[in-house]
Amino acid sequence: MCLAIPGQIISISDDAEPLMRTGKVSFGGVVKTVNLAYVPEAKVGDYAIVHVGFALSIIDEGEAQETLDYFKQIQEV
C-alpha cells in the first residue's frame, strides 16, 4: 500500500529542463522540495498529491482539505 499526501505548492524553480522542475511544497507547515515533472501544469498555490518526493497530480483545495481532515482524525484515534 502506498501513501500520497496533499501539499500546497509555495514556489517553483525555473529549471529549463522539464524533468528537473522542482517546487517547494508545504505539508501543514513542513516544507519539502518536490519534483514537478509529472505535473507540468502546476503553478504556485495549487495543491498536489505527493508520493516519495514526486507530485503525481493536481487536486482542488477542497479535496486536499478533506484528505488532510481524514489524516487528522486518524491521528486523534
BATI-37785 format. One record per atom (N, C-alpha, C, O): x, y, z; atom name; residue in one letter. Coordinates in steps of 0.001 Angstrom, whole numbers, m for minus. Example, Ala and Ser with C-alpha at 12.3 -4.5 7.8 and 13.67 -1.06 7.14 Angstrom:
2
        x        y        z  name  resn
    13190    m5690     7800     N     A
    12300    m4500     7800    CA     A
    13200    m3300     7800     C     A
    14236    m3319     8465     O     A
    12850    m2250     7080     N     S
    13670    m1060     7140    CA     S
    12900       30     7870     C     S
    13409     1138     8039     O     S
This chain:
77
        x        y        z  name  resn
      838    m1170        0     N     M
        0        0        0    CA     M
      880     1228        0     C     M
     1874     1284      724     O     M
      523     2213     m806     N     C
     1273     3456     m904    CA     C
      454     4584     m285     C     C
     m777     4552     m275     O     C
     1161     5566      223     N     L
      504     6718      814    CA     L
     1002     7972      123     C     L
     2204     8240      101     O     L
       87     8737     m439     N     A
      414    10017    m1057    CA     A
     m288    11103     m250     C     A
    m1442    10949      149     O     A
      418    12192      m18     N     I
      m57    13268      863    CA     I
     m296    14532       49     C     I
      518    14868     m810     O     I
    m1399    15245      302     N     P
    m1595    16517     m385    CA     P
     m765    17623      264     C     P
     m628    17681     1486     O     P
     m224    18485     m569     N     G
      518    19645      m96    CA     G
      305    20806    m1042     C     G
      m76    20617    m2197     O     G
      555    22017     m545     N     Q
      363    23210    m1373    CA     Q
     1707    23686    m1911     C     Q
     2674    23827    m1162     O     Q
     1756    23928    m3210     N     I
     2970    24421    m3855    CA     I
     3150    25888    m3483     C     I
     2269    26712    m3732     O     I
     4304    26213    m2882     N     I
     4533    27590    m2450    CA     I
     5570    28308    m3305     C     I
     5644    29536    m3282     O     I
     6374    27554    m4064     N     S
     7297    28165    m5026    CA     S
     7698    27109    m6045     C     S
     7617    25908    m5784     O     S
     8136    27583    m7223     N     I
     8553    26684    m8297    CA     I
     9874    27194    m8848     C     I
    10041    28391    m9082     O     I
    10818    26272    m9055     N     S
    12103    26646    m9654    CA     S
    11914    26857   m11149     C     S
    11010    26279   m11754     O     S
    12749    27667   m11731     N     D
    12676    27953   m13168    CA     D
    13734    27160   m13921     C     D
    14563    27735   m14627     O     D
    13706    25845   m13772     N     D
    14667    24989   m14449    CA     D
    14250    24820   m15902     C     D
    13084    24542   m16183     O     D
    15179    24982   m16816     N     A
    14881    24869   m18245    CA     A
    14561    23434   m18648     C     A
    13852    23213   m19630     O     A
    15069    22466   m17910     N     E
    14828    21058   m18200    CA     E
    13537    20616   m17507     C     E
    13499    20563   m16278     O     E
    12468    20293   m18268     N     P
    11172    19939   m17661    CA     P
    11233    18788   m16661     C     P
    10481    18785   m15686     O     P
    12111    17814   m16880     N     L
    12188    16678   m15965    CA     L
    12869    17032   m14645     C     L
    12793    16267   m13683     O     L
    13525    18174   m14596     N     M
    14221    18603   m13382    CA     M
    13459    19710   m12645     C     M
    13966    20255   m11664     O     M
    12270    20043   m13097     N     R
    11471    21111   m12487    CA     R
    11065    20694   m11070     C     R
    10511    19615   m10861     O     R
    11349    21558   m10114     N     T
    11015    21270    m8728    CA     T
    10263    22441    m8118     C     T
    10220    23539    m8674     O     T
     9682    22180    m6978     N     G
     8996    23230    m6246    CA     G
     9064    22964    m4757     C     G
     9319    21841    m4322     O     G
     8835    23998    m3991     N     K
     8718    23864    m2543    CA     K
     7241    23632    m2253     C     K
     6382    24391    m2701     O     K
     6958    22574    m1497     N     V
     5581    22200    m1179    CA     V
     5426    22183      330     C     V
     6253    21615     1043     O     V
     4358    22812      814     N     S
     4084    22867     2244    CA     S
     3074    21792     2618     C     S
     1992    21693     2039     O     S
     3459    20996     3599     N     F
     2590    19969     4154    CA     F
     2252    20397     5576     C     F
     2871    19935     6535     O     F
     1275    21274     5706     N     G
      883    21758     7030    CA     G
     2002    22496     7746     C     G
     2113    22417     8969     O     G
     2829    23209     6999     N     G
     3917    23975     7587    CA     G
     5285    23340     7416     C     G
     6301    24023     7545     O     G
     5328    22057     7129     N     V
     6590    21373     6839    CA     V
     6834    21517     5341     C     V
     6029    21054     4533     O     V
     7941    22157     4968     N     V
     8209    22446     3554    CA     V
     9279    21493     3034     C     V
    10336    21326     3642     O     V
     8979    20874     1894     N     K
     9897    19937     1247    CA     K
    10046    20308     m226     C     K
     9147    20901     m823     O     K
    11190    19952     m801     N     T
    11392    20113    m2239    CA     T
    10823    18885    m2932     C     T
    11104    17752    m2542     O     T
    10012    19123    m3975     N     V
     9292    18053    m4667    CA     V
     9538    18178    m6166     C     V
     9571    19287    m6700     O     V
     9710    17052    m6842     N     N
     9851    17034    m8288    CA     N
     8477    17243    m8923     C     N
     7512    16575    m8553     O     N
     8390    18173    m9881     N     L
     7116    18512   m10527    CA     L
     7041    18030   m11980     C     L
     6188    18493   m12736     O     L
     7913    17116   m12374     N     A
     7954    16656   m13766    CA     A
     6634    16056   m14234     C     A
     6263    16209   m15398     O     A
     5924    15376   m13337     N     Y
     4666    14715   m13726    CA     Y
     3477    15671   m13803     C     Y
     2409    15294   m14285     O     Y
     3656    16902   m13332     N     V
     2561    17877   m13332    CA     V
     3044    19200   m13946     C     V
     3176    20201   m13243     O     V
     3306    19198   m15254     N     P
     3831    20412   m15893    CA     P
     2881    21606   m15798     C     P
     3304    22753   m15943     O     P
     1605    21336   m15556     N     E
      611    22409   m15446    CA     E
      588    23063   m14062     C     E
     m124    24047   m13857     O     E
     1354    22529   m13118     N     A
     1332    23015   m11732    CA     A
     1791    24464   m11649     C     A
     2693    24899   m12365     O     A
     1136    25196   m10748     N     K
     1517    26588   m10501    CA     K
     1461    26857    m9001     C     K
      857    26095    m8245     O     K
     2092    27940    m8582     N     V
     2112    28312    m7173    CA     V
      676    28464    m6678     C     V
     m155    29086    m7340     O     V
      395    27894    m5517     N     G
     m943    27934    m4929    CA     G
    m1739    26660    m5150     C     G
    m2702    26396    m4430     O     G
    m1342    25863    m6148     N     D
    m2029    24592    m6407    CA     D
    m1740    23601    m5286     C     D
     m733    23700    m4585     O     D
    m2645    22649    m5138     N     Y
    m2438    21517    m4240    CA     Y
    m2096    20308    m5084     C     Y
    m2720    20061    m6117     O     Y
    m1100    19556    m4638     N     A
     m657    18371    m5373    CA     A
     m634    17173    m4439     C     A
     m392    17303    m3240     O     A
     m889    16015    m5008     N     I
     m715    14752    m4301    CA     I
      744    14351    m4500     C     I
     1210    14235    m5634     O     I
     1466    14137    m3394     N     V
     2905    13862    m3452    CA     V
     3201    12495    m2846     C     V
     2718    12153    m1767     O     V
     4009    11723    m3571     N     H
     4452    10403    m3090    CA     H
     5949    10297    m3342     C     H
     6409    10525    m4461     O     H
     6698     9958    m2327     N     V
     8161     9821    m2344    CA     V
     8874    10924    m3124     C     V
     9780    10652    m3911     O     V
     8461    12154    m2901     N     G
     9156    13290    m3487    CA     G
     8711    13697    m4876     C     G
     9312    14590    m5473     O     G
     7667    13062    m5411     N     F
     7154    13393    m6732    CA     F
     5694    13811    m6634     C     F
     4878    13104    m6041     O     F
     5367    14956    m7212     N     A
     3968    15372    m7317    CA     A
     3337    14537    m8433     C     A
     3813    14546    m9568     O     A
     2271    13821    m8103     N     L
     1659    12907    m9067    CA     L
      466    13507    m9796     C     L
      213    13182   m10956     O     L
     m265    14382    m9116     N     S
    m1419    15018    m9744    CA     S
    m1781    16276    m8971     C     S
    m1399    16454    m7814     O     S
    m2522    17135    m9638     N     I
    m3026    18365    m9024    CA     I
    m4458    18097    m8584     C     I
    m5238    17498    m9324     O     I
    m4803    18541    m7378     N     I
    m6171    18389    m6881    CA     I
    m6682    19742    m6428     C     I
    m5899    20666    m6206     O     I
    m8001    19861    m6291     N     D
    m8540    21140    m5837    CA     D
    m8396    21269    m4322     C     D
    m8191    20280    m3618     O     D
    m8506    22499    m3837     N     E
    m8280    22777    m2427    CA     E
    m9244    22016    m1525     C     E
    m8853    21556     m453     O     E
   m10489    21878    m1943     N     G
   m11475    21161    m1138    CA     G
   m11116    19708     m946     C     G
   m11225    19173      158     O     G
   m10689    19070    m2013     N     E
   m10285    17665    m1930    CA     E
    m9045    17509    m1044     C     E
    m8949    16565     m259     O     E
    m8109    18434    m1175     N     A
    m6900    18397     m337    CA     A
    m7269    18544     1135     C     A
    m6763    17810     1982     O     A
    m8150    19493     1436     N     Q
    m8537    19722     2826    CA     Q
    m9278    18520     3399     C     Q
    m9075    18160     4558     O     Q
   m10131    17901     2595     N     E
   m10862    16711     3043    CA     E
    m9885    15586     3410     C     E
   m10046    14922     4435     O     E
    m8886    15385     2572     N     T
    m7884    14345     2851    CA     T
    m7096    14669     4109     C     T
    m6852    13787     4932     O     T
    m6693    15930     4266     N     L
    m5951    16331     5464    CA     L
    m6802    16172     6722     C     L
    m6287    15821     7783     O     L
    m8095    16429     6604     N     D
    m9001    16228     7740    CA     D
    m9070    14754     8134     C     D
    m9119    14432     9321     O     D
    m9074    13851     7138     N     Y
    m9071    12421     7431    CA     Y
    m7800    12028     8176     C     Y
    m7855    11255     9132     O     Y
    m6661    12553     7745     N     F
    m5405    12257     8438    CA     F
    m5430    12755     9874     C     F
    m4909    12098    10775     O     F
    m6037    13918    10087     N     K
    m6135    14477    11435    CA     K
    m6996    13578    12306     C     K
    m6662    13338    13466     O     K
    m8112    13074    11757     N     Q
    m8989    12177    12507    CA     Q
    m8258    10890    12876     C     Q
    m8409    10386    13989     O     Q
    m7466    10356    11946     N     I
    m6715     9131    12225    CA     I
    m5715     9378    13334     C     I
    m5531     8529    14206     O     I
    m5074    10519    13311     N     Q
    m4084    10849    14340    CA     Q
    m4714    10956    15717     C     Q
    m4075    10621    16715     O     Q
    m5970    11422    15789     N     E
    m6646    11594    17061    CA     E
    m7113    10288    17670     C     E
    m7386    10225    18869     O     E
    m7209     9249    16863     N     V
    m7699     7955    17356    CA     V
    m6663     7206    18094     C     V
    m6922     6101    18570     O     V
